[in-house]
Amino acid sequence: MTGMRRRVLLGAALGLPLVAFARPETLVQRPAEFAEIGNSIQMTLALPTLIRDNDLEALASIDSGFDTTIETTLKVWEHGTRRLVATRTIVLKLRRDPWKKNYLLRTKGSSGWIKRSFETRDEAIAAAVTLDGVKVCSAALLERGGEAGPFYFVEILAMRNPLRSAGEGADEGTQTHRGQGRDAEWFRRLVETLAGERARAEQVVHVRTNPFFLVPR
């Protein structure tokens, strides 16, 4: 219909074996849902271990009125290759508002902070640790091969109160990577691994999604 966005659920290659040479593909796999909306590939995935309900220190920090920051870096890879398709970093902040007695969740966007409020802490945390229909890349960057491939997956690095910025040098939009990004990104990851570099934060979740493919039109 005119004025409506076209939403297409993308096929998930859940049983596809992953090659061993690519370090992102050795990460723990978390099932995610992918959809094509307009020209955007969107993903939904929950990361509940970022803020556990038995982590009393983390809960107290949220209730204190100070910001709890969650920084999530998303990288779209072509499965079975060293091609990095796109990268984006999402930053959000969660805290209790002692005057309004509710919980405020702010997400940094290209034009400023987008605010949402919640009555309960549990609702606010659930929203903070869920990537709900977030854009991971433009559909135009991917090839349509259906079940024959090519296949893609997303690497997720989520940090609660990071001590250093994983998105340093990157904005909150999607960055595309073509030929020049493949070896540079791979080399950077190799150097960091050999040097013992690790993401530092109060809590880190580093996982990958199931592979997915674009359905032919």
HUMOTA-V125069 format. One record per residue. N is the residue number from 1. RES is the residue in one letter. PSI is psi as a letter, one per 30 degrees, with the letter a starting at -180 (999 if undefined). OMEGA is omega in radians with two decimals (NA if undefined). BURIAL is # if it has 9 or more other ideal C-beta (glycine too) atoms within 8 Angstrom, else .. Layout:
# HUMOTA-V125069
n={N,N}
res={RES,RES}
psi={PSI,PSI}
omega={OMEGA,OMEGA}
burial={BURIAL,BURIAL}
This chain:
# HUMOTA-V125069
n={1,2,3,4,5,6,7,8,9,10,11,12,13,14,15,16,17,18,19,20,21,22,23,24,25,26,27,28,29,30,31,32,33,34,35,36,37,38,39,40,41,42,43,44,45,46,47,48,49,50,51,52,53,54,55,56,57,58,59,60,61,62,63,64,65,66,67,68,69,70,71,72,73,74,75,76,77,78,79,80,81,82,83,84,85,86,87,88,89,90,91,92,93,94,95,96,97,98,99,100,101,102,103,104,105,106,107,108,109,110,111,112,113,114,115,116,117,118,119,120,121,122,123,124,125,126,127,128,129,130,131,132,133,134,135,136,137,138,139,140,141,142,143,144,145,146,147,148,149,150,151,152,153,154,155,156,157,158,159,160,161,162,163,164,165,166,167,168,169,170,171,172,173,174,175,176,177,178,179,180,181,182,183,184,185,186,187,188,189,190,191,192,193,194,195,196,197,198,199,200,201,202,203,204,205,206,207,208,209,210,211,212,213,214,215,216,217}
res={M,T,G,M,R,R,R,V,L,L,G,A,A,L,G,L,P,L,V,A,F,A,R,P,E,T,L,V,Q,R,P,A,E,F,A,E,I,G,N,S,I,Q,M,T,L,A,L,P,T,L,I,R,D,N,D,L,E,A,L,A,S,I,D,S,G,F,D,T,T,I,E,T,T,L,K,V,W,E,H,G,T,R,R,L,V,A,T,R,T,I,V,L,K,L,R,R,D,P,W,K,K,N,Y,L,L,R,T,K,G,S,S,G,W,I,K,R,S,F,E,T,R,D,E,A,I,A,A,A,V,T,L,D,G,V,K,V,C,S,A,A,L,L,E,R,G,G,E,A,G,P,F,Y,F,V,E,I,L,A,M,R,N,P,L,R,S,A,G,E,G,A,D,E,G,T,Q,T,H,R,G,Q,G,R,D,A,E,W,F,R,R,L,V,E,T,L,A,G,E,R,A,R,A,E,Q,V,V,H,V,R,T,N,P,F,F,L,V,P,R}
psi={l,k,f,k,k,k,k,k,k,k,k,k,i,e,g,k,k,k,l,f,f,j,e,f,f,f,l,k,k,k,k,l,k,k,k,j,j,b,g,k,j,k,k,k,k,k,i,f,f,e,j,k,f,g,i,e,e,e,e,e,e,e,f,f,f,l,k,k,k,k,k,k,k,k,k,k,k,k,k,g,l,g,j,j,e,l,k,l,k,k,k,l,k,k,l,k,j,f,e,f,h,a,k,k,k,k,k,k,a,f,g,a,k,k,k,k,l,k,e,l,e,e,e,e,e,e,e,e,g,k,j,j,h,k,k,f,l,k,f,f,f,l,k,j,f,b,f,f,l,l,l,l,l,k,k,k,j,k,k,k,i,k,f,l,j,f,g,k,g,k,a,f,a,k,k,k,j,b,e,f,f,d,e,e,e,e,e,e,e,e,e,e,e,e,f,g,k,k,k,k,l,e,k,k,j,j,l,l,l,k,l,l,l,k,k,l,999}
omega={3.13,3.10,3.14,3.10,-3.13,-3.12,-3.12,3.04,-3.09,-3.13,3.12,3.13,-2.99,-3.06,-3.05,3.11,-3.11,-3.11,-2.96,-3.00,-3.05,-3.06,3.11,-3.09,3.07,3.14,3.06,-3.10,3.04,-3.13,3.12,3.07,3.13,3.10,3.06,3.14,-3.02,3.09,-3.10,2.96,-3.09,-3.05,3.04,-3.07,3.11,3.11,-3.01,-3.10,3.07,3.08,-3.11,-3.12,3.08,3.10,-3.02,-3.14,3.12,3.14,3.12,3.12,3.10,-3.12,-3.08,-3.10,3.07,-3.11,2.86,-3.06,3.03,3.13,-3.07,3.09,-3.14,3.11,3.11,3.14,2.95,-3.07,3.07,3.12,3.06,-3.06,3.03,-3.03,-3.08,3.11,2.97,3.13,3.13,3.12,3.05,-3.11,-3.08,3.07,3.04,3.06,-3.05,-3.13,3.12,3.11,3.00,-3.09,-3.07,3.09,-3.13,3.10,-3.10,3.11,-3.09,-3.11,-3.14,-3.08,3.06,-3.01,3.00,3.12,-3.11,-3.12,-3.07,3.12,-3.13,3.13,-3.12,3.14,3.13,3.12,-3.09,-3.06,3.14,3.00,-2.97,3.12,-3.14,3.11,3.10,3.07,3.05,3.11,-3.12,3.14,-3.06,3.11,-3.13,3.12,-3.11,-3.08,3.10,-3.12,0.14,-3.13,-3.12,3.01,-3.11,3.00,-3.11,3.01,-3.11,-3.10,3.04,-3.08,-3.13,3.09,2.99,-3.03,3.06,-3.11,-3.11,-3.14,3.13,3.08,-3.08,3.10,3.13,3.06,3.13,-3.12,3.05,-3.02,-3.03,-3.06,-3.01,-3.04,-3.13,3.14,-3.14,3.14,3.12,-3.14,3.14,3.14,3.14,3.14,-3.13,-3.12,3.12,3.14,3.09,3.06,-3.10,-3.12,3.08,3.11,-3.12,3.01,-3.10,-3.03,3.03,3.13,2.94,3.06,3.08,3.11,3.07,3.12,3.13,3.09,NA}
burial={.,.,.,.,.,.,.,.,.,#,#,#,#,.,.,#,.,#,.,.,.,#,.,#,#,.,#,.,.,#,#,#,#,#,#,#,#,.,.,#,#,#,#,#,#,.,#,.,.,#,#,.,.,.,#,.,.,#,#,.,#,#,.,.,.,.,.,#,#,#,#,#,#,#,#,#,#,#,#,.,.,.,.,#,#,#,#,#,#,#,#,#,#,#,#,#,#,.,.,.,.,#,#,#,#,#,#,#,.,.,.,.,.,.,.,#,#,#,.,.,#,.,#,#,#,.,#,#,#,#,#,.,.,#,.,#,#,#,#,.,#,#,.,.,#,#,.,.,.,#,#,#,#,#,#,#,#,#,#,#,#,#,.,.,.,#,#,.,.,#,.,#,.,#,#,#,#,.,.,.,.,#,.,.,#,#,.,.,#,.,#,.,#,.,.,.,.,.,#,.,#,.,#,#,#,#,#,#,#,#,#,#,#,#,#,.,.}
